[in-house]
Amino acid sequence: MVGDEVAGRDDGISGDGARLGAALRLLAGSDLVRGIALTLYYLALIATLILMYGGGRFTPPPFIYQGF
């Protein structure tokens, strides 16, 4: 088909960058790797929330109707 290939196109990726991009595309296509990455992301999110709010320093908000 005409227009499918651009002759002489230079996308600026060469050497190690091209290999890294190819490896990332290969890994992103794997359901196992995507599942592991997503699991690690959610575990990191939960760990961050525990670190931020897990100290037991909770103070309840004041009761809104205590003046009535």
Secondary structure by P-SEA (a helix, b strand, c coil): ccccccccccccccaaaaaaaaaaaaaaacaaaaaaaaaaaaaaaaaaaaaacccccccccccccccc
